[in-house]
Amino acid sequence: MNEVNGASAGGTAHEAGRHDDADFLAPPQPGVLQGADRALLALLSFTERRPEWGVSEMARRHGWDKAVAQRILTTLASRSFLTCDTTTRRYRLGPAVSRLARAGEHSGVLPSLVRPILAGLLRETGESVVLNVPQGAGYRCAAAVDGTGPVRYTAILGAVMPGHAGASGHAIFAHYSEAEIRRLFGATPLQRFNDHTVTGLDTLLARYADVRSRGYSVSHGEYDEAVAAVAAPVFQAGSIAASLTVIGPAHRVTRAVDRITELVLAGAEEATAAFGS
């Protein structure tokens, strides 16, 4: 059996894919403990776009009394879920959040949520399907199912691929700010894998703008010339969390790219809903 062992599965994010936080601001369900619910709302207010809060800002955000907001933030800080800058009196996420994030990742929470989606895309396309998550200036394979054909792309769980080469990376990093992109990719020359690889930072930024406007990314042999891929961003609480990618031999993926794109976009929307607000 021949296998295509490349990884053109990059990823990109799209402005229209950003979800507002109306869901987590909804009134609590009956039986919910109000104090705990407020503390969780406070934690969910911290995002990539809003990484720090002051007490007055948090109170206005949720319509709380300032004293209530102060007690909530102080309590969270006492358990290391938040840290407080002693000079500015502004709060940021603390080490306890990272600890929970690591525990969640090791428990396989995100892959378990999307396995039915990956299986559905495999049935519909016959090609390999991969969930990739950002890791530094690259992306890591978090979950995958192999295609059914005798020639197929095979993903390696845990493998880290370069973020600038392929649809999966484009679908992820297109949702980063330009400043963050320049920090991640601008320090050293971008590695060229073949003539299709994007190696100029300005060209990469233009590619990301195009991906944001389309809502998905298509790559043709940017990492491995024999591979083509279609990827769409997956969001969690309005921030990019992963990319969902269908990937396989270039001649098959290119021939069916329109249908695959529709399926990937639907799958990414389903995965975003599964990841929750």
C-alpha positions in Angstrom: 0.0 0.0 0.0 1.4 3.4 -1.0 1.0 6.3 1.4 1.4 10.0 0.9 3.4 11.0 4.0 3.3 14.8 3.6 1.5 17.5 5.5 0.0 20.3 3.5 -2.7 20.6 6.1 -2.3 24.1 7.3 -4.9 26.3 8.9 -6.5 29.7 8.9 -8.9 31.8 10.9 -11.6 34.0 9.6 -13.1 37.2 11.0 -16.7 36.1 10.2 -16.0 32.9 12.1 -15.6 34.8 15.3 -18.5 34.1 17.7 -19.6 36.8 20.2 -19.9 35.9 23.8 -23.7 36.2 24.1 -24.0 32.5 24.9 -22.0 32.6 28.1 -23.6 35.9 29.1 -27.0 34.3 29.0 -28.9 34.0 32.4 -27.9 30.8 34.4 -30.2 27.8 34.2 -32.4 26.9 37.2 -30.5 25.2 40.0 -27.2 26.9 39.1 -25.3 28.4 42.1 -25.1 32.1 41.4 -21.7 32.8 43.1 -20.0 30.0 41.2 -21.7 31.0 38.0 -20.5 34.6 38.4 -16.9 33.4 39.0 -17.0 31.3 35.8 -18.4 34.2 33.9 -15.5 36.3 35.1 -13.0 33.7 33.9 -14.7 33.4 30.5 -14.4 37.1 30.1 -10.6 36.7 29.6 -9.9 36.1 25.9 -7.1 36.6 23.5 -8.6 39.9 22.5 -9.2 40.9 26.1 -6.5 39.4 28.2 -6.8 41.7 31.2 -9.6 43.4 33.2 -9.9 45.9 36.0 -12.6 45.6 38.7 -14.7 48.5 37.4 -14.6 47.1 33.8 -15.6 43.7 35.0 -18.5 45.1 37.0 -19.8 47.1 34.1 -19.4 44.2 31.7 -21.7 42.0 33.7 -23.9 44.5 35.5 -22.5 43.7 38.9 -21.9 45.9 41.9 -18.3 46.9 42.0 -17.9 45.3 45.4 -19.2 42.0 44.0 -16.8 42.1 41.1 -13.9 42.8 43.5 -14.8 39.8 45.7 -15.1 37.5 42.7 -11.7 38.6 41.2 -10.0 38.5 44.6 -11.3 34.9 45.2 -10.1 33.7 41.8 -6.7 35.3 42.4 -6.5 33.6 45.8 -6.7 30.2 44.1 -4.3 31.3 41.3 -6.9 31.3 38.6 -6.0 35.0 38.2 -3.1 37.2 39.0 -3.2 40.8 39.9 -0.7 43.5 38.9 0.1 45.3 42.2 0.8 48.5 40.3 -2.1 48.7 37.8 -4.6 46.6 39.8 -5.6 44.8 36.7 -6.2 41.0 36.5 -4.9 38.4 34.1 -5.3 34.6 33.9 -3.1 32.8 36.4 -1.2 29.5 36.5 -4.2 27.4 37.7 -5.8 28.0 34.3 -2.8 26.6 32.5 -2.9 23.6 34.8 -6.5 22.8 33.9 -5.7 23.4 30.2 -2.9 20.8 30.3 -5.2 18.3 32.1 -7.9 18.8 29.6 -5.5 18.3 26.7 -4.0 15.2 28.1 -7.5 13.8 28.8 -8.3 14.1 25.0 -11.4 16.3 25.5 -11.2 18.2 22.2 -10.4 15.1 20.0 -13.2 13.1 21.6 -15.7 15.9 20.7 -14.8 15.9 17.1 -14.3 12.2 16.3 -17.8 11.8 14.9 -17.2 14.8 12.7 -13.9 13.3 11.4 -15.6 10.0 10.8 -18.4 11.7 8.9 -16.0 13.6 6.6 -14.1 10.4 6.0 -17.3 8.7 4.8 -18.3 11.6 2.6 -14.9 12.2 1.0 -12.8 9.0 1.4 -9.8 11.2 2.2 -7.9 11.6 5.5 -9.3 14.1 8.0 -7.2 15.9 10.6 -7.8 18.2 13.5 -4.8 20.4 14.1 -4.2 22.7 17.0 -1.7 25.6 17.2 1.6 25.1 18.8 4.1 28.0 18.7 4.9 28.8 15.1 3.5 25.5 14.0 0.5 23.2 14.4 0.1 19.8 16.0 -2.0 16.9 14.9 -4.5 16.3 17.7 -6.9 13.8 16.0 -7.0 12.1 12.6 -8.6 9.4 10.6 -6.9 7.9 7.5 -8.4 7.9 4.1 -9.7 4.7 2.6 -7.9 4.5 -0.7 -4.7 2.5 -1.5 -2.9 5.9 -1.9 -3.6 8.2 1.0 -2.3 10.8 3.4 -1.4 9.4 6.8 -1.3 11.8 9.8 0.9 11.1 12.8 -0.8 12.0 16.1 1.3 14.6 18.0 3.4 15.5 14.9 4.2 19.3 14.7 4.2 20.8 11.3 5.5 24.3 10.2 2.7 26.9 10.4 3.5 28.7 7.2 3.3 25.7 4.9 -0.2 24.4 4.1 -3.9 24.8 4.5 -4.1 23.7 8.1 -1.6 26.3 9.3 -3.2 29.0 7.2 -6.6 28.3 8.6 -5.2 28.7 12.1 -2.8 31.6 11.8 -4.9 33.8 9.6 -6.8 34.5 12.8 -3.8 35.9 14.6 -3.0 39.6 14.7 -0.3 40.9 12.3 1.9 41.7 15.2 1.7 38.1 16.5 2.4 36.8 13.0 5.5 38.9 12.6 6.7 37.8 16.0 6.1 34.1 15.2 7.3 34.0 11.6 9.5 37.1 11.1 12.5 36.3 13.3 14.1 33.9 10.8 13.7 33.2 7.1 10.7 30.9 6.4 11.8 27.5 5.2 11.2 26.6 1.6 10.0 23.0 1.0 9.4 23.4 -2.7 8.4 26.0 -5.2 4.8 26.2 -3.8 5.9 27.1 -0.3 5.1 30.6 0.9 8.4 32.1 2.1 7.8 35.8 2.2 6.2 37.3 5.2 4.2 39.9 3.3 3.0 37.2 0.9 2.0 35.1 3.9 0.0 38.0 5.4 -1.7 38.5 2.0 -2.6 34.8 2.0 -4.1 35.1 5.5 -6.2 38.1 4.4 -7.6 36.0 1.5 -8.3 33.1 3.9 -10.2 35.4 6.3 -12.3 36.7 3.5 -13.1 33.2 2.2 -13.5 31.5 5.5 -11.3 28.5 4.4 -7.9 27.6 3.0 -6.9 25.5 0.1 -3.2 24.4 -0.4 -1.6 22.6 -3.3 1.7 21.0 -2.4 3.1 23.7 -0.2 4.8 21.1 2.1 4.6 18.0 0.0 4.1 18.5 -3.7 2.0 15.3 -4.0 -0.6 16.6 -1.4 -3.5 19.0 -1.5 -5.7 20.0 1.4 -8.8 22.0 2.3 -9.0 23.5 5.9 -11.4 25.6 7.9 -11.0 27.2 11.3 -12.6 25.9 14.4 -13.3 28.4 17.2 -13.9 28.2 20.9 -15.4 31.2 22.8 -14.7 33.4 19.8 -11.0 32.5 19.5 -9.2 30.2 17.1 -8.8 26.8 18.6 -8.0 24.4 15.8 -8.3 23.7 12.1 -10.3 20.9 10.5 -8.6 19.6 7.3 -9.4 17.1 4.5 -6.1 16.1 2.9 -5.0 13.6 0.3 -3.3 13.0 -3.0 -3.3 16.2 -5.0 -5.1 14.8 -8.1 -8.1 13.6 -6.1 -8.5 16.5 -3.8 -8.1 19.1 -6.6 -10.7 17.3 -8.7 -13.3 17.4 -5.8 -12.2 20.6 -4.2 -15.6 22.4 -4.4 -17.5 19.6 -2.7 -14.8 19.0 -0.2 -14.8 22.7 0.7 -18.5 22.6 1.4 -18.1 19.6 3.6 -15.1 21.0 5.5 -16.9 24.3 6.2 -20.0 22.4 7.6 -17.7 20.2 9.7 -15.8 23.1 11.1 -19.0 24.8 12.1 -20.2 21.6 13.8 -16.9 21.3 15.6 -17.1 25.0 16.8 -20.5 24.2 18.2 -19.2 21.1 19.9 -16.3 23.0 21.5 -18.8 25.3 23.1 -18.8 29.0 23.9 
